[in-house]
């Protein structure tokens, strides 16, 4: 499995709605991540004087940061520690920080494709990577780095309003760039 295939997975049976927002189960998302890439890893960025706290203080509130590596690519996300109304929590406790970390993990997995459409405000994933299929093929067929840049720039200009299509062409570009560098 790869990013393009993850973009097409319907995750709706593993989501929950709270206050008009859709949340993907972090446990299910991680299960699917390691099925897609058994070498997948995640970690929480640590902060503090001795790097002993899993959040960054911003005034009285806090942010958490998570990295997920899948398909040999590391992506990072951040998320404020929020209450049930989606408002930043002053002086969050350990449970609230942990909840934010696990939500951030699900969000970071989505950056690799799984459930990304939720963050785009869609109810269902696209059946195909929109019109990205032709762009992906052009990118995969690039003969050199200059041609890759040209194809990617054209694809990005045409798909920049669609985060799923952008993720598909970006994944194709990164894969082809690695192949050309080898």
C-alpha positions, 0 to 999 in steps of 0.5 A: 500500500502507498499514500495514493491508496491510503487517500482512497480508504473510507474511514467513516466507520471508524470516526466519531462526531463531537460538537460538529467535528469528526474525529478518527480513532487514533487506535484504528488509524495506527493499526491501518498505518502499520498494515500499510507500512510495517516499518511505520513509526511515530514519536512525540516531540519533547520540550522543557528545560530538560526535554521532559514534557510532551508539550510546548507552553504558549502562555498558559496553554500548550501545543503538542507535536507528533511525527509519523514516518511512513513509506520512508517519509517523516511528516510532522503535525501540531495540535493545541491542547483543546477542550470539548468546545475546541478552545485552548485549555489553560494549564492542561493536565496529563489526561488533556495532554495525552488526548491531544497527543493521540488526536495529533497522531491521527492527524499526522497519519492523515497527512500520509493519506489515511482519512485526509478528506476529513480535514478537507471537510469532506464526508467521503474520500474521492473515488480516484485522486480527482484529476491527479491520475494524469499528473501522477503519471507525468510525474512518474515518467519524468526523465530528470529533475528539471522535467520533474520540477516542470511536471510538478509545478504544472500539476500543483497549479491545477490541483492546489485547491484540492488537498487530496490531489496535492497529497497524491502529486506530492507523494509521486514527486517525492518518490520520483525524486528519490528514484532520480537521486539513486 
